[in-house]
Structure formats: structure tokens, C-alpha cells
Amino acid sequence: SFCLEFGDFALKSMVSGVTEAMPRNHIVGRMGGDEFVLVLNDCTEERAKQILDHVLSNVGGKTVRKRNHATQIFVSAGLVYVCPTSRKQELDALVCAADKLMYQAKRAGGNRLQMQSIQA
């Protein structure tokens, strides 16, 4: 049906905008539905925030159109920065923490970033 086709088109448009905003040595992966994970490696906390801010400005608030249908894309991001001197962290715990931050950003109105740093 066109509804599913349009949903897929909107997701592909969003992913295209995200990957264009990301530096080449980082990873974009789909968690499921409309949730994605971005793995930023070997960068400072400030650089990670800059990258996510760039993703938000490149994708958030944009309108996707196909035929006579249109939808606006909203991006809510949770960023967990792990200081390189921190003790080893479990990936599942980091994804869970980022997911909670993402839902905080979504509840705050979307097209925004919530951050947490792990320094220990």
C-alpha cells in the first residue's frame, strides 16, 4: 500500500540526511521502527555534541514529500558520552541510557538533544 511505501520513503530520506551529516568513520544503525543508533568513536564530548547538533539541523524539521503526501521529520536524540579514561561500559547499558535520554528529548518537544557524560 502507498502508506507503507511513503513510510519507507520518509525513513530513507531521514537516514540519508543523517548519514550526510555524519563524519565517515562513525556508524549509523537501525535499532527498529524509527529508532537509530549512531556510534561516534574517537571524538571529544564537544565534537560529539557538534555532530549531533549538525544531524538535528540537517534532518529535524524537514518536510518529506511524495506524490500528494507530506510529513515533517522530528528527531529526538540521546547522547551518552563515555570519557576515554572511564572504566569499561557494557554496550546494552549505554544503549539503554541513550534511549532514556532520547525519550526525554521527545517529551520535551522533539528536534532536540539530551546528553549525559560518564566520567568514572
C-alpha distance (Angstrom), angle and dihedral (degrees) to the residues before:
residue distance angle dihedral
S1 . . .
F2 3.79 . .
C3 3.81 91.7 .
L4 3.83 91.8 63.1
E5 3.80 90.8 41.2
F6 3.82 90.5 52.7
G7 3.83 91.6 46.9
D8 3.81 90.4 52.6
F9 3.81 89.8 46.8
A10 3.84 91.0 51.6
L11 3.83 91.8 49.1
K12 3.81 91.5 48.7
S13 3.81 90.6 49.3
M14 3.80 90.8 50.6
V15 3.81 93.0 47.8
S16 3.79 90.5 48.5
G17 3.81 90.1 54.5
V18 3.80 91.9 47.3
T19 3.80 94.7 49.4
E20 3.82 91.2 47.0
A21 3.83 88.8 54.7
M22 3.81 94.6 47.6
P23 3.81 125.2 87.3
R24 3.80 112.8 -115.4
N25 3.82 99.0 -109.5
H26 3.82 95.2 60.5
I27 3.81 130.5 85.8
V28 3.82 131.6 -121.8
G29 3.81 117.1 -166.9
R30 3.79 135.3 170.8
M31 3.80 115.1 -122.2
G32 3.80 93.2 -172.7
G33 3.77 139.1 -69.3
D34 3.79 106.9 7.0
E35 3.82 96.1 -25.0
F36 3.77 121.6 108.4
V37 3.77 135.2 178.5
L38 3.80 123.8 -142.4
V39 3.79 117.7 -161.1
L40 3.79 111.8 -157.4
N41 3.75 112.4 -170.9
D42 3.77 132.8 -169.4
C43 3.79 98.3 8.9
T44 3.77 136.6 117.7
E45 3.80 122.8 -106.5
E46 3.81 90.1 -107.5
R47 3.83 91.5 50.5
A48 3.84 90.9 49.2
K49 3.81 89.5 52.3
Q50 3.82 90.6 48.2
I51 3.82 91.0 51.8
L52 3.82 92.5 49.8
D53 3.81 91.8 45.3
H54 3.82 87.9 52.3
V55 3.82 90.6 49.9
L56 3.81 90.2 50.3
S57 3.81 93.3 49.7
N58 3.82 92.3 43.8
V59 3.81 95.3 50.0
G60 3.81 113.0 12.9
G61 3.77 116.0 94.7
K62 3.80 94.6 11.8
T63 3.79 118.9 135.8
V64 3.80 119.8 -130.6
R65 3.81 116.7 -154.7
K66 3.77 132.1 -171.0
R67 3.77 122.4 166.9
N68 3.80 105.7 -40.6
H69 3.82 95.7 -24.7
A70 3.80 126.7 93.9
T71 3.78 136.5 173.9
Q72 3.76 135.0 178.7
I73 3.80 118.3 -124.9
F74 3.79 118.0 -131.5
V75 3.79 120.4 -168.1
S76 3.78 124.0 -161.6
A77 3.80 116.2 -177.0
G78 3.77 135.1 -167.6
L79 3.80 115.4 -163.5
V80 3.78 122.6 -165.7
Y81 3.80 110.7 -172.7
V82 3.79 115.9 -161.4
C83 3.80 113.2 -158.3
P84 3.84 110.0 -130.6
T85 3.82 90.4 -123.6
S86 3.83 92.3 54.2
R87 3.76 121.3 110.1
K88 3.79 116.6 -96.4
Q89 3.83 113.9 -71.3
E90 3.81 128.4 -151.6
L91 3.81 111.9 -116.9
D92 3.83 92.7 -136.5
A93 3.82 90.8 55.1
L94 3.82 91.6 48.9
V95 3.82 92.7 49.3
C96 3.82 90.3 47.4
A97 3.84 91.2 50.8
A98 3.82 91.5 47.7
D99 3.82 89.9 48.0
K100 3.82 91.2 54.3
L101 3.81 90.3 49.3
M102 3.81 90.4 49.1
Y103 3.81 90.7 54.4
Q104 3.83 89.4 50.0
A105 3.82 88.5 53.9
K106 3.81 90.6 47.3
R107 3.84 92.3 50.3
A108 3.82 89.1 48.9
G109 3.82 89.8 61.3
G110 3.81 105.6 -81.1
N111 3.80 131.5 -104.1
R112 3.78 89.0 81.4
L113 3.78 143.0 101.1
Q114 3.80 129.9 -124.1
M115 3.81 117.0 -164.5
Q116 3.79 139.9 -163.1
S117 3.80 128.6 -179.8
I118 3.79 126.2 -149.8
Q119 3.79 108.9 -153.9
A120 3.84 102.8 160.5
